[in-house]
Amino acid sequence: MSDRIKIDAFTNCGTVKIVQSQSLTDGTNIYTGTLSGEQVSTMRGKTLTPYIAHHYGEPNWQWLDDYKNATAVFRCTDEGCADVQYADARVSYEDKDNIRTSTATCVFNGTTYTASHSTKILWDITITDSSYGTIAADKSTSRAYDRVDLTITPKSGYVLGSWSVTPADETQNVETYYTSFNMPESDVTVSAEFSPVIPAREPYIDESGAYRLGNIEYVEVDGEPFSITEDGTIGEKLDDVTLSYFDFMLRSDDTYQITYYTGPKIDSELVIPKTFNGKPITILGNNDNNRLYESGKTQFSLVLNENITEIRPYTFYVLYVTEVTGDTSGLNKIGNYAFSWANGPGDYKIRRQARLRRNDHSRK
């Protein structure tokens, strides 16, 4: 006979025999052997289809909600079959001596299955000591999946580089956030790395007159410089950490020209260095007739040295230079409007030790 049997009205008074070892189903009940007239009448208009019997082994257990709930997962063991069935279990648990023992029970296809699981209730949090900062957790033990907040404080002169949580059970994953983490089902160790701050250093002129660069404040990570954010953490990677109050331009004659001053407000005098990177500084001012210094109207004196040969036009225009002093023996050219007294408090003086070129603009 066919694997599919349509139960029609003409069979009401007869019987229908299902072939031996065959099982058919109407989607609810399973039928084998001979169907009686009464069964046929009840199922009139239905089609019986082959019933495929699955074979299941022991279930896999999925524990949920801190082992307070569980689901049994049954998979068909027949080759090529992907059928999966789920059965919710009833769970009872007992807490004793920091151990929770959970027992799950379910009934599937008339068979009762049980499983138990024991786990710690509170897991330990260990803090690794550091000489360069402190770590404090808001608790010393925690239930699994609870949030643990950390307070990480670097010592003066250090910043937090990184921190980590290492579970004793290497199979456990730890979800971390800014300075917190979710407790895994494992004891954990919390540690941090602190990086020393390289303090800012002002540029200066040494005893020989050489200009020495300073640096901004930064921190090194794997040999690379990084900025420090306002909240004291490591910021962006820096391309350059050097600090200079002068902008230098290397000239074709292998000497330097100072094109701009970017340092602090000049209070009384501006001292010009003799050399930079081992090469003499010979010219003050830029090639675009812009002022050397943009800020403030404080009177100050300009202190030169024997290497300065030229002050370009408009270099100190409308700035309150009251005196040019120092060694001016090399100075032989002052450009037009290099100095201006129009907006200043009065004349300026220059202690001239060299002959200036005639067409240059100089008050005295």
C-alpha positions in Angstrom: 0.0 0.0 0.0 1.0 3.7 -0.3 2.7 5.5 2.5 -0.2 8.0 2.4 -3.8 6.9 3.1 -6.7 9.1 2.5 -9.6 8.2 4.8 -12.8 8.7 2.7 -16.5 8.0 3.2 -16.6 4.8 1.2 -14.4 3.2 3.9 -16.8 4.0 6.7 -18.2 0.5 7.0 -14.9 -1.4 6.3 -11.5 -1.5 7.8 -8.2 -0.2 6.7 -5.0 -2.3 7.3 -1.7 -0.6 7.6 1.2 -2.7 6.4 3.3 -4.4 8.9 6.1 -2.3 10.6 4.6 0.9 9.2 3.4 3.7 11.3 1.1 6.5 10.1 0.0 9.7 11.7 -2.7 12.3 11.2 -0.5 14.9 12.8 -1.7 14.1 16.4 -2.1 10.4 16.8 0.1 7.5 15.6 -1.6 4.5 14.0 -0.3 1.0 13.3 -2.0 -2.3 12.3 -5.7 -2.2 11.3 -8.0 0.8 11.6 -11.5 -0.1 12.7 -14.6 1.3 11.1 -15.2 3.5 14.1 -11.7 5.0 13.7 -12.2 5.4 10.0 -15.4 7.2 10.5 -13.8 9.6 13.1 -10.9 10.4 10.7 -13.0 10.8 7.6 -11.5 13.3 5.2 -8.0 13.1 6.8 -4.8 11.9 5.2 -2.5 9.7 7.2 1.2 10.2 6.4 4.3 8.2 7.4 5.5 8.7 10.9 9.2 9.0 11.3 10.3 7.8 14.7 13.3 9.7 16.2 15.8 8.3 18.6 17.1 10.6 21.3 20.0 10.1 23.7 20.8 11.8 26.9 20.0 15.6 26.9 22.3 18.5 27.1 21.4 20.8 29.9 21.2 24.6 29.6 21.3 26.3 33.0 19.8 29.8 33.3 19.4 32.6 35.9 22.2 31.6 38.2 21.2 27.9 38.0 17.6 28.6 39.1 16.2 27.4 35.8 17.2 24.8 33.2 16.2 23.4 29.8 17.0 19.9 28.6 18.0 19.8 24.9 17.3 16.4 23.1 18.9 15.8 19.7 18.0 12.9 17.4 20.9 10.5 17.2 19.8 9.0 13.8 22.4 9.7 11.0 21.5 12.7 9.0 18.7 13.8 11.3 18.8 17.4 12.7 15.7 17.2 14.9 16.0 19.0 18.2 13.5 19.0 21.0 13.5 21.2 24.2 12.0 20.3 27.5 11.7 22.8 30.4 12.9 21.4 33.7 11.8 21.9 37.2 14.7 23.1 39.3 15.3 22.9 43.0 18.5 24.2 44.7 20.2 24.3 48.0 22.8 26.9 49.2 25.3 25.7 51.8 28.8 26.7 52.7 29.0 29.1 49.7 28.0 26.3 47.3 24.8 26.2 45.4 23.6 22.7 44.3 20.9 22.8 41.7 18.9 19.7 40.6 16.8 19.8 37.4 14.1 17.3 36.5 12.1 16.9 33.3 9.9 14.3 31.6 10.4 13.7 27.9 8.6 10.9 25.9 7.5 9.3 29.1 11.1 9.2 30.6 12.3 11.2 33.6 15.7 12.9 33.3 17.6 14.6 36.1 20.8 16.6 36.3 22.6 18.5 39.0 25.2 21.3 39.1 27.3 22.7 42.0 28.9 26.1 41.8 30.3 28.7 44.2 27.8 31.4 45.2 30.4 34.2 45.8 33.6 34.3 43.7 36.8 36.0 45.0 38.3 39.2 43.6 42.0 39.5 44.1 43.8 42.9 43.5 47.4 42.9 42.3 49.5 45.5 44.1 51.5 48.1 42.2 54.1 50.5 43.3 52.8 53.2 40.9 49.1 53.3 41.6 46.2 51.7 43.5 43.2 49.6 42.5 40.1 49.3 44.7 37.0 47.2 43.9 33.6 48.0 45.4 33.4 44.4 46.8 35.8 41.6 47.6 33.5 38.8 46.5 30.7 38.8 43.9 28.0 36.6 42.5 28.5 35.5 38.9 27.2 38.1 36.3 27.0 40.9 38.9 28.8 44.2 38.0 32.0 45.0 39.8 33.1 48.7 39.8 36.8 49.7 40.1 38.5 52.8 41.3 42.0 53.0 39.7 44.3 55.8 41.0 47.8 56.4 39.6 50.4 57.9 41.9 51.7 61.4 41.2 53.8 61.3 38.0 52.0 58.3 36.5 48.9 57.7 34.4 46.9 54.6 33.9 48.1 52.6 30.9 45.8 49.6 30.9 43.9 47.3 33.3 42.8 43.7 33.0 40.7 41.0 34.7 42.1 37.4 34.6 39.7 34.6 35.5 41.2 31.6 37.3 39.1 29.4 35.0 40.6 30.1 31.6 37.4 28.9 29.8 35.5 31.9 31.2 35.1 35.2 29.3 35.0 38.5 31.1 33.0 41.5 29.9 34.8 44.7 30.7 33.7 48.4 30.5 35.3 51.7 31.3 36.3 50.8 34.9 34.0 47.9 35.6 33.4 44.3 34.6 30.8 41.6 34.9 31.8 38.8 37.3 32.4 35.5 35.6 31.8 32.1 37.1 35.3 32.1 38.4 37.6 33.8 40.9 39.4 36.7 39.2 42.6 38.7 39.6 42.5 42.5 38.7 45.8 44.2 37.7 46.8 47.5 36.1 49.8 49.0 34.3 50.8 52.5 35.0 53.1 54.6 32.8 55.4 57.4 34.0 54.6 60.9 32.8 57.4 62.7 31.0 57.1 66.2 32.5 57.0 69.3 30.4 60.4 71.1 30.1 60.9 74.7 29.0 63.3 75.4 26.1 66.3 77.5 27.2 69.5 79.1 26.0 72.5 77.5 27.5 75.8 79.2 28.7 77.2 79.0 25.2 74.2 80.7 23.6 72.8 77.5 22.0 69.1 77.1 21.9 67.9 73.9 23.5 64.5 72.6 22.8 62.1 71.6 25.5 59.2 69.2 25.4 55.5 69.1 26.2 54.1 66.7 28.8 53.5 63.2 27.5 53.7 59.5 28.2 55.4 56.7 26.4 53.7 53.5 25.4 55.9 50.9 23.7 58.4 53.6 22.9 55.8 55.9 21.2 54.7 59.3 22.7 51.0 59.8 23.6 49.1 62.8 25.0 47.5 62.9 28.5 43.8 63.7 28.7 42.2 66.0 31.2 41.0 63.1 33.3 44.6 61.7 33.6 44.4 58.9 31.0 46.4 58.2 27.9 45.1 60.1 24.9 46.1 60.2 21.2 49.5 59.3 19.7 51.7 62.4 19.2 53.8 63.1 16.1 56.1 65.5 17.9 56.6 66.4 21.6 59.4 69.0 21.2 58.7 72.5 22.4 60.3 75.7 21.0 59.4 79.3 21.6 61.1 80.2 18.3 60.2 79.1 14.7 63.4 78.4 12.8 64.0 78.3 9.1 67.3 76.8 7.7 68.7 79.0 5.0 70.7 78.0 1.9 73.9 79.3 3.6 73.5 76.7 6.4 72.5 79.3 8.9 69.2 79.7 10.7 66.6 82.5 10.5 64.1 83.1 13.3 60.8 83.7 11.7 58.4 83.9 14.7 58.3 84.0 18.5 55.6 81.8 20.1 56.7 81.8 23.8 55.3 83.4 26.9 54.5 87.1 27.1 57.7 89.1 27.0 58.0 91.0 30.3 61.3 92.9 30.1 63.7 91.5 27.5 63.8 89.1 24.6 67.2 87.3 24.4 68.1 85.9 21.0 70.2 82.7 21.0 73.4 82.4 19.1 73.0 78.9 17.6 70.5 76.2 16.9 71.4 72.6 16.1 75.0 73.6 16.0 74.4 76.3 13.3 74.5 80.1 13.8 71.3 82.1 13.9 71.9 85.2 11.6 68.6 86.8 10.7 65.5 87.9 12.7 62.1 88.1 10.9 60.3 86.3 8.1 60.2 86.9 4.4 56.5 88.0 4.4 57.0 91.2 6.3 55.1 89.9 9.3 55.8 90.7 12.9 58.0 88.4 15.0 55.7 88.6 18.0 52.0 89.3 18.1 51.1 89.5 21.7 51.0 92.4 24.2 52.3 95.9 24.4 54.8 95.5 27.1 58.0 97.5 26.8 61.0 95.2 26.4 64.6 95.3 25.3 66.0 93.2 22.5 69.3 91.4 23.4 71.3 90.4 20.3 74.6 88.6 19.8 77.5 88.8 17.4 75.9 86.2 15.0 72.9 88.4 14.1 73.5 90.2 10.9 70.0 91.4 9.8 66.6 92.4 11.2 64.1 92.1 8.4 61.3 94.7 7.7 58.4 95.0 10.1 59.9 92.4 12.5 59.2 94.5 15.6 56.6 96.8 14.0 54.3 98.4 16.6 56.0 96.4 19.4 57.4 98.3 22.3 61.1 97.7 21.8 62.8 100.3 23.9 66.4 99.3 23.4 68.5 97.0 21.3 71.4 95.8 23.3 73.9 92.9 23.7 76.6 92.3 21.1 75.5 94.1 17.9 78.9 93.9 16.2 77.6 91.7 13.4 74.4 93.7 12.7 74.7 95.4 9.4 71.1 95.6 8.1 67.8 96.8 9.6 64.9 96.6 7.2 62.3 99.3 6.7 59.9 99.6 9.6 61.7 96.9 11.5 61.0 99.0 14.5 58.2 101.5 14.9 57.6 104.1 17.6 54.2 105.3 16.3 52.3 103.1 18.8 55.0 103.0 21.4 55.9 105.1 24.4 58.8 106.8 22.7 62.1 106.4 21.0 64.2 103.3 21.1 68.0 103.1 21.5 70.4 100.9 19.7 73.9 100.2 21.0 75.4 100.1 17.6 78.7 98.3 17.2 78.7 97.9 13.4 78.1 100.1 10.5 74.5 99.9 9.2 73.7 100.0 5.5 72.6 103.4 4.4 69.2 102.6 2.9 68.0 100.9 6.0 65.3 102.4 8.3 66.6 103.2 11.7 65.5 105.9 14.1 68.8 106.2 15.9 
